[in-house]
Amino acid sequence: MNAREPALVPAAVATSRSARLRRMLTSNELEFLMEAHNGLSARIAREAGFKAIWGSGLSISAQFGVRDNNEASWTQVVDNLEFMADASDLPILLDGDTGYGNFNNVRRLVRKLEQRGIAGVCIEDKQFPKTNSFIKGEAQPLADIDEFCGKIKAGKDSQTDEHFSIVARVEALIAGWGMDEALKRAEAYRQAGADAILIHSKLSKPDEILTFAREWAGRGPLVIVPTKYYSTPTEVFRKAGISTVIWANHQIRAAVSAMQAVTRTIYETQTLVDVEDRIATVNEIFRLQDADEYSEAEDRYLGATSRGAGSAIVLAASRGSGLDAYTEDKPKVMLPVAGKPLLRWLVDAFKQQSVNDITVVGGYKADAIDTAGIKLVRNERFAQTNELASLACAVGALDNDTVISYGDLVFRSYILRDLVESEADFSVVVDSSPESENKSTRDFAWCSAADERDLFGNKVFLARVASEPAANGAAPHGRWIGLVNVRGAGRAKLAKKLAQLQARADFDTLDMPALLNALIADGEKIEVQYVHGHWRGVNDLEDFRRAGDFAQGVYTHAQTPVGAEGQA
């Protein structure tokens, strides 16, 4: 049977990577392998449409930063191939140099490649350690024919997968030994069991290759690497009966060229402005890394036990009353509390609970806000508007479950942890400690039940929030501290209610309690999470001092009620 007949590997069994590669080698159609040198380039080759990958020795060595002289050990190469195999389901034909030693090294190499799902290996008839064929190739000694045939036989005897392919690479033309020697070696390697012959040439025209193909006369699959004679029309290879073309090093060369240009530009200009629009986005890197699959797996396997709100909105547009001496050149959220800006305390607290998508609404001195780890949006009318106008500037951040927070808070981590783990559409934090705590906090809260510490677990709902207790009315149950969590269907409800309130003539004067009260009036249930201290707001100089003490863990009887620490 002609060696190019596809019946050698029936379609019914051509499912494994090795079987797919063997079918490509024996196909009547001209097939193509694309070079790859790591997991990312393997995935790019797959997305481009290639059916198989060439694990280039030159490229793998280059990405390690070493010479193509067997300076990277075979175990390092095989470990790298494992990442390539994981990143792509394509068959990989390894450029195995000389087999990394004698027949025994080839036996072990074949076993290790099979273990990692590699479809085949190409070995060349030079002596170990080898040098790249295009570096003084004519001066490089060739292996003894019988010795190299022994390597092929050892590799074939060692494989357990019947479709694993060994391709024998003939270097006689590169070394200047002539056409007769090349044909003689190729025939010996075929008889030794090679599944295909790779014939190599350093000439810029395909004359040697075409002559070899004509003399070879289809005795077995023929593979070429047209790196030097790249201008030859591909149709010429089809007519010559070539089985497979390897594009041998073009991903690594493209990457090097791009990296050199971009790195040089950044160094010379000391800015990213001139390069950002001509390089891949960070999101494209995430996509190639299959980040979405991880997110889906995280939802599936971690579940609600470690679920944090996806986003946070921090309302930080105001300068802060009574703090003018400290906020002349910065907004309140950038005031240092125990050596760290208020905003950084919030950001760190959010990230600790896996709330990583953080939008800060700035206004006064917004340019002074540290934007590390956040997205900054601006309320340009901060001087004429209140909190809801700032929230409206960031309503687009409600794509995920979201914590809405005042920007002047510090608190113990459990407060945010419990809030984001609530299953309610809406939930808020209410402090039930005595009024002597956080005196400047104005948002009094009335709830469906008082904070009964011995009835832990009972659901309590918010009834109303107001800045002043009503005369002769029921005493408030505590104070809303400025944290609300919105999740699930609550996101759309909040956005709809905010849009309705925007139609009111007094919208610019409305604050967050107005939104909470409007939701309650619509019949929405806002679940209350009671706390007893363990937080501070910063609204005046006294708050500023107390917040510093709180952040440093300095407590006095006046600051923390007896027994309150036990609730953390």
C-alpha positions, 0 to 999 in steps of 0.5 A: 500500500502506498505510504501516503494512503490515509487508510493506514489510520482509519477515520474511526480511530483517528481521535487521539492526538497521535492518531490525528498526527499520523493521519496528517502525515499520511494524508493525500492532502498537503497538511501544515504544522505551526510552531509553538513554544509555550502554552500561550502560543499553542493556544494561539495556533489552535485559534488560528485554525491549525490542526497540529503544532511543531514544538520547535527546538529553536523556539523553545530554547529561545523562550528559555533564553538559551542557545539551540545547542541542547542547553535546555535539558530534555526534561525542561523541554518535556515539562514545557511541552506539558503546558503546551498540551494542556493549553491546546488539544492539538497534536504536537510533534516535538523537534527532538534534536538528536534524541538527546543522546544515544538509543537509550535516551531516545527510549526514555524520551518516547515514554515520557512524551507519551505520558504527556500526550505528545503525538510524535517526535522528530529526531535528526541525524547529527551528533549530540550535542547538536547546533542549529542547522543554519549555524555552520551546518556544513561543518557539523558532523552527521551520525553514523547511519546504523547508529541513527537507525538504532535510535529509530528502532529503539524509539519504535520498540519503546512506544506503547501508543501504536499511532505515536510517530517518529519522524527522521530528519535528514541533514545530509543536504545541510551538511553538504554531503549531497543528494545521493547521501540524503536519499540513501539515509532517508531510505535506511531510516524508512526501513528502520521504522521511521513514520515519515522523513523530514528533508532539510535544506538551507538554500533560498530556492526549493531546488534540492527539496524538489529533486529529493521529492522526485527521487523519493517517489512517494516511498513514505510521507515527506515533511519539509521546513521552508524557512529559507525558501519561503517565497516558493508558492505552496502549490509547488509543494502540493505538486511535488507530493509533499505530505506536511509543511512545518512553519518552524519558528514564526511565532517566536520571531513575531513575538521577539520583533514586537517585544523589541519594538514596544520595549524600545518605545517605552524606554525612549518615551517613558510613557505607554501612550504610544504603544497601548493601542497597538498591543493586545489588551490585558483582557485578551490575555485573560481570554487566552488564559481561559479566565472565564472558565475559572470564574465559572468553576469558582461559582460551581465549586466554591458556591455561596460559602466564599461568595463575595459581592462582585463590586463596590461603589464608594461615595466620596465626592464631598470635602467633609464638614469641619475638616477644612484644615486637613482637606485643603488639597485633598478630599476626605477619603484621602485623609491619613488614618493610622498612616493609611488613607481612609480610602485605602482602608476601604479598598483593602477591606473590600479586596479581603472579601473578594470584592475586587471591582471597586468604583469610587465616585469623586468630586472635590479634589478628585485628582488627588484620589489614589486610583490604584485598584479602583475605577474613578468616576466623577460627580462634576456637580458635587458642590450642588448635589447630594449622595444620590447624584453621586450614586447615579454617576456610578449606576453602571457598576451595578452589573454585579452584586454590589456593596454601596459604601460611604467613603469615610468608614473604617470597620472590622472585617467581619462586618463586610464579610457578613454583609456580602454573604447575605442572601437578601436582595437588599441588606444594610448594617445598623449599629445598635450600640448607645448613642454615645458611640459615633455621635456625628452619624446622623442616619437613625434607623428604625427596624422591625425588631430591636437588636436582641443579642440572645436571639441571633439569627432572627431576620430583622428588616429596616422600617425607616431611616431619618436624620433626626428622631421624631418628637414623641416618637418611638426611639430608633433601634440604632444607626445605619452606618453607611453600608448597603449590599444589593444583589440579584434582582435587587440591582435592577430594582435599585436602578429603577428606583434611582431613575424614578427619583431622578425625575423629581425636582428635588433630586439634587438634595436627596441622600442615601436614606431617601433611596432606602426609604423609597424602596421600603415604601415600594414594599421591598424588604431590606434585611438588617445586620446588627452590629454593636460598635466595631466601626468608625465614621469620619465626619469631624475632627473628633471622629478623625482622632477616634478613627485613628485610635480605632484603626490602631486597635486602641480601645477604651471603655468609652469607645467600645462597650463592655463585651462588644469585642466578643461579637467580632 
